[in-house]
Amino acid sequence: MVEVRADLDQVTVTLEDRLFASHDRAWSTGQTITDRAHVAAAATLRAAFQTRAEPVEESLERNLADYDTAFGVRFDLDGEVA
């Protein structure tokens, strides 16, 4: 959990005594304070998300016998665990 402190002049955000955000207090209504570096990072992440590669057309179904082999489980012809 972060700790947000605001006084008459300053707003700060800390986590375990580490400063994460600080800016002068804005008293106008409806105003949003945004760090330009955050805006740039969000634009980069948004572009990367929108241009991601299409998924490879492979079946995600796996033969359950593969798990039996991996865990050393063998069945006899009657379906009993050997």
Number of C-alpha atoms within 10 A of each C-alpha: 6 12 13 13 11 13 9 9 10 12 15 16 16 15 12 8 9 10 12 12 12 15 14 13 14 14 9 7 6 6 8 8 9 9 11 9 9 10 10 11 11 12 12 11 10 11 11 11 10 8 8 8 8 6 6 6 6 6 6 6 6 8 8 8 12 11 11 12 10 8 9 9 12 13 11 8 8 7 8 8 9 10
